[in-house]
């Protein structure tokens, strides 16, 4: 079973294709929810040996950044094998 870990935001890389799906209004709504209720769902990242690569949770990541946090709760998952 995966357990959430505190991941340094500065070590998370967001692939370019992922950034294109960002919606600022969604980030604002999620940030407000985090302030009121805390982060309910951890993001998912994979570690490539140097940095963490975002797999899932772009809007949560951006909301936490917007709130000025330096870490985020996340699951470290394995890369999919084809």
PDB file with one MODEL, atoms N, CA, C and O in Angstrom:
MODEL        1
ATOM      1  N   UNK A   1       0.837  -1.193   0.000  1.00  0.00           N
ATOM      2  CA  UNK A   1       0.000   0.000   0.000  1.00  0.00           C
ATOM      3  C   UNK A   1       0.874   1.247   0.000  1.00  0.00           C
ATOM      4  O   UNK A   1       1.836   1.346   0.762  1.00  0.00           O
ATOM      5  N   UNK A   2       0.536   2.175  -0.845  1.00  0.00           N
ATOM      6  CA  UNK A   2       1.292   3.415  -0.933  1.00  0.00           C
ATOM      7  C   UNK A   2       0.965   4.326   0.250  1.00  0.00           C
ATOM      8  O   UNK A   2      -0.180   4.418   0.691  1.00  0.00           O
ATOM      9  N   UNK A   3       1.995   4.987   0.742  1.00  0.00           N
ATOM     10  CA  UNK A   3       1.802   5.981   1.791  1.00  0.00           C
ATOM     11  C   UNK A   3       2.260   7.331   1.263  1.00  0.00           C
ATOM     12  O   UNK A   3       3.308   7.434   0.626  1.00  0.00           O
ATOM     13  N   UNK A   4       1.469   8.367   1.530  1.00  0.00           N
ATOM     14  CA  UNK A   4       1.889   9.691   1.061  1.00  0.00           C
ATOM     15  C   UNK A   4       3.189  10.126   1.733  1.00  0.00           C
ATOM     16  O   UNK A   4       3.419   9.840   2.909  1.00  0.00           O
ATOM     17  N   UNK A   5       4.021  10.809   0.983  1.00  0.00           N
ATOM     18  CA  UNK A   5       5.274  11.345   1.492  1.00  0.00           C
ATOM     19  C   UNK A   5       5.309  12.839   1.209  1.00  0.00           C
ATOM     20  O   UNK A   5       4.658  13.320   0.281  1.00  0.00           O
ATOM     21  N   UNK A   6       6.068  13.565   2.006  1.00  0.00           N
ATOM     22  CA  UNK A   6       6.289  14.992   1.742  1.00  0.00           C
ATOM     23  C   UNK A   6       7.348  15.097   0.651  1.00  0.00           C
ATOM     24  O   UNK A   6       8.468  14.612   0.813  1.00  0.00           O
ATOM     25  N   UNK A   7       6.992  15.726  -0.447  1.00  0.00           N
ATOM     26  CA  UNK A   7       7.895  15.858  -1.582  1.00  0.00           C
ATOM     27  C   UNK A   7       8.210  17.337  -1.779  1.00  0.00           C
ATOM     28  O   UNK A   7       7.295  18.158  -1.839  1.00  0.00           O
ATOM     29  N   UNK A   8       9.507  17.692  -1.882  1.00  0.00           N
ATOM     30  CA  UNK A   8       9.871  19.090  -2.117  1.00  0.00           C
ATOM     31  C   UNK A   8       9.354  19.559  -3.475  1.00  0.00           C
ATOM     32  O   UNK A   8       9.656  18.955  -4.504  1.00  0.00           O
ATOM     33  N   UNK A   9       8.585  20.622  -3.469  1.00  0.00           N
ATOM     34  CA  UNK A   9       8.007  21.148  -4.709  1.00  0.00           C
ATOM     35  C   UNK A   9       9.098  21.542  -5.696  1.00  0.00           C
ATOM     36  O   UNK A   9       8.921  21.388  -6.905  1.00  0.00           O
ATOM     37  N   UNK A  10      10.210  22.044  -5.205  1.00  0.00           N
ATOM     38  CA  UNK A  10      11.286  22.489  -6.090  1.00  0.00           C
ATOM     39  C   UNK A  10      11.920  21.343  -6.871  1.00  0.00           C
ATOM     40  O   UNK A  10      12.624  21.586  -7.852  1.00  0.00           O
ATOM     41  N   UNK A  11      11.685  20.104  -6.458  1.00  0.00           N
ATOM     42  CA  UNK A  11      12.273  18.941  -7.135  1.00  0.00           C
ATOM     43  C   UNK A  11      11.281  18.243  -8.073  1.00  0.00           C
ATOM     44  O   UNK A  11      11.574  17.169  -8.599  1.00  0.00           O
ATOM     45  N   UNK A  12      10.106  18.856  -8.282  1.00  0.00           N
ATOM     46  CA  UNK A  12       9.093  18.247  -9.146  1.00  0.00           C
ATOM     47  C   UNK A  12       9.141  18.901 -10.523  1.00  0.00           C
ATOM     48  O   UNK A  12       9.034  20.120 -10.655  1.00  0.00           O
ATOM     49  N   UNK A  13       9.303  18.063 -11.544  1.00  0.00           N
ATOM     50  CA  UNK A  13       9.309  18.524 -12.930  1.00  0.00           C
ATOM     51  C   UNK A  13       7.938  18.237 -13.537  1.00  0.00           C
ATOM     52  O   UNK A  13       7.411  17.131 -13.418  1.00  0.00           O
ATOM     53  N   UNK A  14       7.377  19.240 -14.181  1.00  0.00           N
ATOM     54  CA  UNK A  14       6.088  19.082 -14.866  1.00  0.00           C
ATOM     55  C   UNK A  14       6.353  19.051 -16.366  1.00  0.00           C
ATOM     56  O   UNK A  14       6.807  20.048 -16.927  1.00  0.00           O
ATOM     57  N   UNK A  15       6.079  17.920 -17.031  1.00  0.00           N
ATOM     58  CA  UNK A  15       6.289  17.850 -18.480  1.00  0.00           C
ATOM     59  C   UNK A  15       5.504  18.937 -19.223  1.00  0.00           C
ATOM     60  O   UNK A  15       4.410  19.320 -18.809  1.00  0.00           O
ATOM     61  N   UNK A  16       6.074  19.421 -20.312  1.00  0.00           N
ATOM     62  CA  UNK A  16       5.481  20.504 -21.095  1.00  0.00           C
ATOM     63  C   UNK A  16       4.049  20.203 -21.511  1.00  0.00           C
ATOM     64  O   UNK A  16       3.184  21.074 -21.412  1.00  0.00           O
ATOM     65  N   UNK A  17       3.785  19.002 -21.970  1.00  0.00           N
ATOM     66  CA  UNK A  17       2.429  18.642 -22.395  1.00  0.00           C
ATOM     67  C   UNK A  17       1.427  18.769 -21.247  1.00  0.00           C
ATOM     68  O   UNK A  17       0.277  19.151 -21.466  1.00  0.00           O
ATOM     69  N   UNK A  18       1.855  18.454 -20.037  1.00  0.00           N
ATOM     70  CA  UNK A  18       0.992  18.566 -18.869  1.00  0.00           C
ATOM     71  C   UNK A  18       0.632  20.022 -18.587  1.00  0.00           C
ATOM     72  O   UNK A  18      -0.510  20.332 -18.247  1.00  0.00           O
ATOM     73  N   UNK A  19       1.616  20.914 -18.731  1.00  0.00           N
ATOM     74  CA  UNK A  19       1.390  22.326 -18.422  1.00  0.00           C
ATOM     75  C   UNK A  19       0.307  22.939 -19.284  1.00  0.00           C
ATOM     76  O   UNK A  19      -0.364  23.883 -18.867  1.00  0.00           O
ATOM     77  N   UNK A  20       0.132  22.409 -20.485  1.00  0.00           N
ATOM     78  CA  UNK A  20      -0.872  22.940 -21.405  1.00  0.00           C
ATOM     79  C   UNK A  20      -2.296  22.714 -20.911  1.00  0.00           C
ATOM     80  O   UNK A  20      -3.223  23.368 -21.390  1.00  0.00           O
ATOM     81  N   UNK A  21      -2.486  21.799 -19.961  1.00  0.00           N
ATOM     82  CA  UNK A  21      -3.832  21.481 -19.480  1.00  0.00           C
ATOM     83  C   UNK A  21      -4.211  22.280 -18.232  1.00  0.00           C
ATOM     84  O   UNK A  21      -5.258  22.021 -17.639  1.00  0.00           O
ATOM     85  N   UNK A  22      -3.392  23.234 -17.826  1.00  0.00           N
ATOM     86  CA  UNK A  22      -3.625  23.991 -16.602  1.00  0.00           C
ATOM     87  C   UNK A  22      -4.748  25.008 -16.764  1.00  0.00           C
ATOM     88  O   UNK A  22      -4.783  25.758 -17.740  1.00  0.00           O
ATOM     89  N   UNK A  23      -5.662  25.026 -15.805  1.00  0.00           N
ATOM     90  CA  UNK A  23      -6.772  25.986 -15.784  1.00  0.00           C
ATOM     91  C   UNK A  23      -6.678  26.804 -14.487  1.00  0.00           C
ATOM     92  O   UNK A  23      -6.914  26.264 -13.406  1.00  0.00           O
ATOM     93  N   UNK A  24      -6.340  28.093 -14.580  1.00  0.00           N
ATOM     94  CA  UNK A  24      -6.153  28.931 -13.389  1.00  0.00           C
ATOM     95  C   UNK A  24      -7.358  28.957 -12.444  1.00  0.00           C
ATOM     96  O   UNK A  24      -7.178  28.991 -11.227  1.00  0.00           O
ATOM     97  N   UNK A  25      -8.573  28.941 -12.979  1.00  0.00           N
ATOM     98  CA  UNK A  25      -9.749  28.959 -12.100  1.00  0.00           C
ATOM     99  C   UNK A  25      -9.823  27.703 -11.246  1.00  0.00           C
ATOM    100  O   UNK A  25     -10.218  27.762 -10.082  1.00  0.00           O
ATOM    101  N   UNK A  26      -9.444  26.571 -11.820  1.00  0.00           N
ATOM    102  CA  UNK A  26      -9.439  25.317 -11.068  1.00  0.00           C
ATOM    103  C   UNK A  26      -8.387  25.378  -9.967  1.00  0.00           C
ATOM    104  O   UNK A  26      -8.632  24.905  -8.857  1.00  0.00           O
ATOM    105  N   UNK A  27      -7.227  25.949 -10.254  1.00  0.00           N
ATOM    106  CA  UNK A  27      -6.172  26.095  -9.255  1.00  0.00           C
ATOM    107  C   UNK A  27      -6.687  26.917  -8.077  1.00  0.00           C
ATOM    108  O   UNK A  27      -6.449  26.563  -6.923  1.00  0.00           O
ATOM    109  N   UNK A  28      -7.389  28.006  -8.360  1.00  0.00           N
ATOM    110  CA  UNK A  28      -7.917  28.867  -7.296  1.00  0.00           C
ATOM    111  C   UNK A  28      -8.909  28.115  -6.417  1.00  0.00           C
ATOM    112  O   UNK A  28      -8.843  28.201  -5.190  1.00  0.00           O
ATOM    113  N   UNK A  29      -9.818  27.384  -7.034  1.00  0.00           N
ATOM    114  CA  UNK A  29     -10.824  26.632  -6.285  1.00  0.00           C
ATOM    115  C   UNK A  29     -10.153  25.574  -5.400  1.00  0.00           C
ATOM    116  O   UNK A  29     -10.525  25.405  -4.239  1.00  0.00           O
ATOM    117  N   UNK A  30      -9.175  24.873  -5.948  1.00  0.00           N
ATOM    118  CA  UNK A  30      -8.471  23.845  -5.172  1.00  0.00           C
ATOM    119  C   UNK A  30      -7.685  24.485  -4.036  1.00  0.00           C
ATOM    120  O   UNK A  30      -7.650  23.941  -2.933  1.00  0.00           O
ATOM    121  N   UNK A  31      -7.055  25.626  -4.283  1.00  0.00           N
ATOM    122  CA  UNK A  31      -6.306  26.321  -3.224  1.00  0.00           C
ATOM    123  C   UNK A  31      -7.241  26.702  -2.074  1.00  0.00           C
ATOM    124  O   UNK A  31      -6.887  26.544  -0.905  1.00  0.00           O
ATOM    125  N   UNK A  32      -8.421  27.198  -2.403  1.00  0.00           N
ATOM    126  CA  UNK A  32      -9.390  27.545  -1.361  1.00  0.00           C
ATOM    127  C   UNK A  32      -9.791  26.303  -0.564  1.00  0.00           C
ATOM    128  O   UNK A  32      -9.929  26.366   0.658  1.00  0.00           O
ATOM    129  N   UNK A  33      -9.975  25.193  -1.241  1.00  0.00           N
ATOM    130  CA  UNK A  33     -10.334  23.944  -0.573  1.00  0.00           C
ATOM    131  C   UNK A  33      -9.203  23.463   0.339  1.00  0.00           C
ATOM    132  O   UNK A  33      -9.456  22.983   1.444  1.00  0.00           O
ATOM    133  N   UNK A  34      -7.962  23.592  -0.121  1.00  0.00           N
ATOM    134  CA  UNK A  34      -6.817  23.179   0.695  1.00  0.00           C
ATOM    135  C   UNK A  34      -6.724  24.024   1.954  1.00  0.00           C
ATOM    136  O   UNK A  34      -6.422  23.504   3.028  1.00  0.00           O
ATOM    137  N   UNK A  35      -6.981  25.325   1.835  1.00  0.00           N
ATOM    138  CA  UNK A  35      -6.958  26.204   3.012  1.00  0.00           C
ATOM    139  C   UNK A  35      -8.014  25.761   4.019  1.00  0.00           C
ATOM    140  O   UNK A  35      -7.754  25.731   5.222  1.00  0.00           O
ATOM    141  N   UNK A  36      -9.199  25.420   3.535  1.00  0.00           N
ATOM    142  CA  UNK A  36     -10.307  25.046   4.414  1.00  0.00           C
ATOM    143  C   UNK A  36     -10.187  23.621   4.954  1.00  0.00           C
ATOM    144  O   UNK A  36     -10.488  23.379   6.123  1.00  0.00           O
ATOM    145  N   UNK A  37      -9.750  22.678   4.119  1.00  0.00           N
ATOM    146  CA  UNK A  37      -9.809  21.261   4.480  1.00  0.00           C
ATOM    147  C   UNK A  37      -8.476  20.525   4.468  1.00  0.00           C
ATOM    148  O   UNK A  37      -8.418  19.356   4.848  1.00  0.00           O
ATOM    149  N   UNK A  38      -7.415  21.179   4.041  1.00  0.00           N
ATOM    150  CA  UNK A  38      -6.145  20.494   3.874  1.00  0.00           C
ATOM    151  C   UNK A  38      -6.121  19.759   2.537  1.00  0.00           C
ATOM    152  O   UNK A  38      -7.134  19.675   1.842  1.00  0.00           O
ATOM    153  N   UNK A  39      -4.965  19.236   2.192  1.00  0.00           N
ATOM    154  CA  UNK A  39      -4.834  18.494   0.932  1.00  0.00           C
ATOM    155  C   UNK A  39      -5.447  17.116   1.134  1.00  0.00           C
ATOM    156  O   UNK A  39      -4.935  16.314   1.916  1.00  0.00           O
ATOM    157  N   UNK A  40      -6.520  16.842   0.445  1.00  0.00           N
ATOM    158  CA  UNK A  40      -7.251  15.584   0.620  1.00  0.00           C
ATOM    159  C   UNK A  40      -6.672  14.437  -0.204  1.00  0.00           C
ATOM    160  O   UNK A  40      -6.686  13.290   0.241  1.00  0.00           O
ATOM    161  N   UNK A  41      -6.166  14.731  -1.389  1.00  0.00           N
ATOM    162  CA  UNK A  41      -5.673  13.691  -2.284  1.00  0.00           C
ATOM    163  C   UNK A  41      -4.224  13.989  -2.669  1.00  0.00           C
ATOM    164  O   UNK A  41      -3.944  15.037  -3.251  1.00  0.00           O
ATOM    165  N   UNK A  42      -3.300  13.080  -2.349  1.00  0.00           N
ATOM    166  CA  UNK A  42      -1.900  13.302  -2.733  1.00  0.00           C
ATOM    167  C   UNK A  42      -1.726  13.272  -4.247  1.00  0.00           C
ATOM    168  O   UNK A  42      -2.489  12.619  -4.960  1.00  0.00           O
ATOM    169  N   UNK A  43      -0.720  13.983  -4.724  1.00  0.00           N
ATOM    170  CA  UNK A  43      -0.368  13.916  -6.136  1.00  0.00           C
ATOM    171  C   UNK A  43       0.386  12.604  -6.377  1.00  0.00           C
ATOM    172  O   UNK A  43       0.714  11.891  -5.428  1.00  0.00           O
ATOM    173  N   UNK A  44       0.656  12.292  -7.632  1.00  0.00           N
ATOM    174  CA  UNK A  44       1.463  11.125  -7.976  1.00  0.00           C
ATOM    175  C   UNK A  44       2.671  11.585  -8.777  1.00  0.00           C
ATOM    176  O   UNK A  44       2.552  12.355  -9.730  1.00  0.00           O
ATOM    177  N   UNK A  45       3.831  11.096  -8.370  1.00  0.00           N
ATOM    178  CA  UNK A  45       5.077  11.402  -9.075  1.00  0.00           C
ATOM    179  C   UNK A  45       5.868  10.112  -9.240  1.00  0.00           C
ATOM    180  O   UNK A  45       5.637   9.126  -8.540  1.00  0.00           O
ATOM    181  N   UNK A  46       6.795  10.142 -10.171  1.00  0.00           N
ATOM    182  CA  UNK A  46       7.762   9.046 -10.273  1.00  0.00           C
ATOM    183  C   UNK A  46       9.142   9.670 -10.149  1.00  0.00           C
ATOM    184  O   UNK A  46       9.341  10.831 -10.508  1.00  0.00           O
ATOM    185  N   UNK A  47      10.082   8.907  -9.647  1.00  0.00           N
ATOM    186  CA  UNK A  47      11.438   9.409  -9.454  1.00  0.00           C
ATOM    187  C   UNK A  47      12.316   8.837 -10.551  1.00  0.00           C
ATOM    188  O   UNK A  47      12.359   7.621 -10.743  1.00  0.00           O
ATOM    189  N   UNK A  48      13.020   9.708 -11.276  1.00  0.00           N
ATOM    190  CA  UNK A  48      13.852   9.234 -12.392  1.00  0.00           C
ATOM    191  C   UNK A  48      15.327   9.142 -12.025  1.00  0.00           C
ATOM    192  O   UNK A  48      16.180   8.994 -12.900  1.00  0.00           O
ATOM    193  N   UNK A  49      15.628   9.228 -10.736  1.00  0.00           N
ATOM    194  CA  UNK A  49      17.018   9.168 -10.282  1.00  0.00           C
ATOM    195  C   UNK A  49      17.595  10.530  -9.956  1.00  0.00           C
ATOM    196  O   UNK A  49      18.576  10.630  -9.220  1.00  0.00           O
ATOM    197  N   UNK A  50      16.990  11.590 -10.504  1.00  0.00           N
ATOM    198  CA  UNK A  50      17.465  12.955 -10.265  1.00  0.00           C
ATOM    199  C   UNK A  50      16.371  13.849  -9.702  1.00  0.00           C
ATOM    200  O   UNK A  50      16.617  14.693  -8.840  1.00  0.00           O
ATOM    201  N   UNK A  51      15.163  13.649 -10.202  1.00  0.00           N
ATOM    202  CA  UNK A  51      14.049  14.533  -9.828  1.00  0.00           C
ATOM    203  C   UNK A  51      12.748  13.733  -9.871  1.00  0.00           C
ATOM    204  O   UNK A  51      12.707  12.592 -10.329  1.00  0.00           O
ATOM    205  N   UNK A  52      11.704  14.366  -9.383  1.00  0.00           N
ATOM    206  CA  UNK A  52      10.378  13.755  -9.433  1.00  0.00           C
ATOM    207  C   UNK A  52       9.662  14.272 -10.680  1.00  0.00           C
ATOM    208  O   UNK A  52       9.718  15.463 -10.984  1.00  0.00           O
ATOM    209  N   UNK A  53       9.000  13.385 -11.389  1.00  0.00           N
ATOM    210  CA  UNK A  53       8.244  13.735 -12.590  1.00  0.00           C
ATOM    211  C   UNK A  53       6.764  13.635 -12.232  1.00  0.00           C
ATOM    212  O   UNK A  53       6.311  12.596 -11.751  1.00  0.00           O
ATOM    213  N   UNK A  54       6.018  14.695 -12.459  1.00  0.00           N
ATOM    214  CA  UNK A  54       4.593  14.685 -12.146  1.00  0.00           C
ATOM    215  C   UNK A  54       3.864  13.686 -13.040  1.00  0.00           C
ATOM    216  O   UNK A  54       4.017  13.698 -14.261  1.00  0.00           O
ATOM    217  N   UNK A  55       3.070  12.824 -12.411  1.00  0.00           N
ATOM    218  CA  UNK A  55       2.249  11.861 -13.134  1.00  0.00           C
ATOM    219  C   UNK A  55       0.788  12.293 -13.089  1.00  0.00           C
ATOM    220  O   UNK A  55       0.080  12.237 -14.095  1.00  0.00           O
ATOM    221  N   UNK A  56       0.348  12.724 -11.912  1.00  0.00           N
ATOM    222  CA  UNK A  56      -1.059  13.115 -11.722  1.00  0.00           C
ATOM    223  C   UNK A  56      -1.137  14.177 -10.634  1.00  0.00           C
ATOM    224  O   UNK A  56      -0.498  14.047  -9.591  1.00  0.00           O
ATOM    225  N   UNK A  57      -1.927  15.239 -10.876  1.00  0.00           N
ATOM    226  CA  UNK A  57      -2.167  16.232  -9.835  1.00  0.00           C
ATOM    227  C   UNK A  57      -1.640  17.625 -10.132  1.00  0.00           C
ATOM    228  O   UNK A  57      -1.249  18.346  -9.214  1.00  0.00           O
ATOM    229  N   UNK A  58      -1.622  18.012 -11.398  1.00  0.00           N
ATOM    230  CA  UNK A  58      -1.095  19.327 -11.777  1.00  0.00           C
ATOM    231  C   UNK A  58      -1.800  20.462 -11.045  1.00  0.00           C
ATOM    232  O   UNK A  58      -1.133  21.358 -10.527  1.00  0.00           O
ATOM    233  N   UNK A  59      -3.120  20.450 -10.989  1.00  0.00           N
ATOM    234  CA  UNK A  59      -3.851  21.552 -10.360  1.00  0.00           C
ATOM    235  C   UNK A  59      -3.602  21.601  -8.849  1.00  0.00           C
ATOM    236  O   UNK A  59      -3.509  22.684  -8.271  1.00  0.00           O
ATOM    237  N   UNK A  60      -3.494  20.439  -8.216  1.00  0.00           N
ATOM    238  CA  UNK A  60      -3.170  20.415  -6.784  1.00  0.00           C
ATOM    239  C   UNK A  60      -1.772  20.967  -6.547  1.00  0.00           C
ATOM    240  O   UNK A  60      -1.555  21.733  -5.608  1.00  0.00           O
ATOM    241  N   UNK A  61      -0.822  20.579  -7.396  1.00  0.00           N
ATOM    242  CA  UNK A  61       0.550  21.077  -7.276  1.00  0.00           C
ATOM    243  C   UNK A  61       0.588  22.593  -7.416  1.00  0.00           C
ATOM    244  O   UNK A  61       1.214  23.277  -6.605  1.00  0.00           O
ATOM    245  N   UNK A  62      -0.070  23.115  -8.424  1.00  0.00           N
ATOM    246  CA  UNK A  62      -0.076  24.561  -8.644  1.00  0.00           C
ATOM    247  C   UNK A  62      -0.793  25.295  -7.517  1.00  0.00           C
ATOM    248  O   UNK A  62      -0.392  26.399  -7.148  1.00  0.00           O
ATOM    249  N   UNK A  63      -1.846  24.698  -6.965  1.00  0.00           N
ATOM    250  CA  UNK A  63      -2.563  25.323  -5.849  1.00  0.00           C
ATOM    251  C   UNK A  63      -1.672  25.421  -4.617  1.00  0.00           C
ATOM    252  O   UNK A  63      -1.658  26.446  -3.936  1.00  0.00           O
ATOM    253  N   UNK A  64      -0.936  24.363  -4.334  1.00  0.00           N
ATOM    254  CA  UNK A  64      -0.041  24.365  -3.176  1.00  0.00           C
ATOM    255  C   UNK A  64       1.099  25.366  -3.383  1.00  0.00           C
ATOM    256  O   UNK A  64       1.503  26.051  -2.444  1.00  0.00           O
ATOM    257  N   UNK A  65       1.612  25.449  -4.603  1.00  0.00           N
ATOM    258  CA  UNK A  65       2.638  26.461  -4.915  1.00  0.00           C
ATOM    259  C   UNK A  65       2.082  27.858  -4.684  1.00  0.00           C
ATOM    260  O   UNK A  65       2.739  28.705  -4.078  1.00  0.00           O
ATOM    261  N   UNK A  66       0.867  28.094  -5.170  1.00  0.00           N
ATOM    262  CA  UNK A  66       0.223  29.398  -5.042  1.00  0.00           C
ATOM    263  C   UNK A  66       0.052  29.787  -3.577  1.00  0.00           C
ATOM    264  O   UNK A  66       0.106  30.966  -3.229  1.00  0.00           O
ATOM    265  N   UNK A  67      -0.156  28.786  -2.723  1.00  0.00           N
ATOM    266  CA  UNK A  67      -0.308  29.040  -1.291  1.00  0.00           C
ATOM    267  C   UNK A  67       1.034  29.255  -0.590  1.00  0.00           C
ATOM    268  O   UNK A  67       1.067  29.558   0.603  1.00  0.00           O
ATOM    269  N   UNK A  68       2.137  29.102  -1.323  1.00  0.00           N
ATOM    270  CA  UNK A  68       3.460  29.372  -0.755  1.00  0.00           C
ATOM    271  C   UNK A  68       4.096  28.205  -0.024  1.00  0.00           C
ATOM    272  O   UNK A  68       5.074  28.390   0.701  1.00  0.00           O
ATOM    273  N   UNK A  69       3.562  27.009  -0.201  1.00  0.00           N
ATOM    274  CA  UNK A  69       4.128  25.827   0.458  1.00  0.00           C
ATOM    275  C   UNK A  69       5.417  25.402  -0.237  1.00  0.00           C
ATOM    276  O   UNK A  69       5.626  25.715  -1.409  1.00  0.00           O
ATOM    277  N   UNK A  70       6.277  24.693   0.481  1.00  0.00           N
ATOM    278  CA  UNK A  70       7.528  24.203  -0.107  1.00  0.00           C
ATOM    279  C   UNK A  70       7.501  22.691  -0.316  1.00  0.00           C
ATOM    280  O   UNK A  70       8.353  22.151  -1.022  1.00  0.00           O
ATOM    281  N   UNK A  71       6.530  22.000   0.291  1.00  0.00           N
ATOM    282  CA  UNK A  71       6.380  20.564   0.088  1.00  0.00           C
ATOM    283  C   UNK A  71       4.917  20.248  -0.210  1.00  0.00           C
ATOM    284  O   UNK A  71       4.026  21.055   0.053  1.00  0.00           O
ATOM    285  N   UNK A  72       4.689  19.059  -0.763  1.00  0.00           N
ATOM    286  CA  UNK A  72       3.344  18.613  -1.074  1.00  0.00           C
ATOM    287  C   UNK A  72       3.264  17.116  -0.770  1.00  0.00           C
ATOM    288  O   UNK A  72       4.244  16.390  -0.931  1.00  0.00           O
ATOM    289  N   UNK A  73       2.096  16.666  -0.332  1.00  0.00           N
ATOM    290  CA  UNK A  73       1.891  15.241  -0.111  1.00  0.00           C
ATOM    291  C   UNK A  73       1.779  14.544  -1.455  1.00  0.00           C
ATOM    292  O   UNK A  73       1.037  14.987  -2.332  1.00  0.00           O
ATOM    293  N   UNK A  74       2.512  13.460  -1.614  1.00  0.00           N
ATOM    294  CA  UNK A  74       2.463  12.738  -2.885  1.00  0.00           C
ATOM    295  C   UNK A  74       2.804  11.272  -2.723  1.00  0.00           C
ATOM    296  O   UNK A  74       3.459  10.855  -1.768  1.00  0.00           O
ATOM    297  N   UNK A  75       2.340  10.512  -3.686  1.00  0.00           N
ATOM    298  CA  UNK A  75       2.700   9.100  -3.794  1.00  0.00           C
ATOM    299  C   UNK A  75       3.807   8.983  -4.823  1.00  0.00           C
ATOM    300  O   UNK A  75       3.745   9.607  -5.882  1.00  0.00           O
ATOM    301  N   UNK A  76       4.819   8.187  -4.516  1.00  0.00           N
ATOM    302  CA  UNK A  76       5.856   7.893  -5.493  1.00  0.00           C
ATOM    303  C   UNK A  76       5.472   6.580  -6.155  1.00  0.00           C
ATOM    304  O   UNK A  76       5.419   5.537  -5.504  1.00  0.00           O
ATOM    305  N   UNK A  77       5.205   6.641  -7.450  1.00  0.00           N
ATOM    306  CA  UNK A  77       4.744   5.480  -8.205  1.00  0.00           C
ATOM    307  C   UNK A  77       5.828   5.034  -9.185  1.00  0.00           C
ATOM    308  O   UNK A  77       6.773   5.776  -9.453  1.00  0.00           O
ATOM    309  N   UNK A  78       5.690   3.846  -9.705  1.00  0.00           N
ATOM    310  CA  UNK A  78       6.631   3.310 -10.686  1.00  0.00           C
ATOM    311  C   UNK A  78       6.203   3.734 -12.082  1.00  0.00           C
ATOM    312  O   UNK A  78       5.014   3.894 -12.359  1.00  0.00           O
ATOM    313  N   UNK A  79       7.173   3.912 -12.947  1.00  0.00           N
ATOM    314  CA  UNK A  79       6.885   4.219 -14.347  1.00  0.00           C
ATOM    315  C   UNK A  79       6.203   3.016 -14.972  1.00  0.00           C
ATOM    316  O   UNK A  79       6.514   1.873 -14.637  1.00  0.00           O
ATOM    317  N   UNK A  80       5.278   3.274 -15.878  1.00  0.00           N
ATOM    318  CA  UNK A  80       4.596   2.184 -16.570  1.00  0.00           C
ATOM    319  C   UNK A  80       5.575   1.507 -17.527  1.00  0.00           C
ATOM    320  O   UNK A  80       6.348   2.164 -18.224  1.00  0.00           O
ATOM    321  N   UNK A  81       5.519   0.194 -17.539  1.00  0.00           N
ATOM    322  CA  UNK A  81       6.341  -0.568 -18.485  1.00  0.00           C
ATOM    323  C   UNK A  81       5.464  -1.000 -19.642  1.00  0.00           C
ATOM    324  O   UNK A  81       4.365  -1.516 -19.438  1.00  0.00           O
ATOM    325  N   UNK A  82       5.943  -0.791 -20.844  1.00  0.00           N
ATOM    326  CA  UNK A  82       5.150  -1.132 -22.030  1.00  0.00           C
ATOM    327  C   UNK A  82       5.482  -2.508 -22.523  1.00  0.00           C
ATOM    328  O   UNK A  82       4.911  -2.964 -23.514  1.00  0.00           O
TER     329      UNK A  82
ENDMDL
END
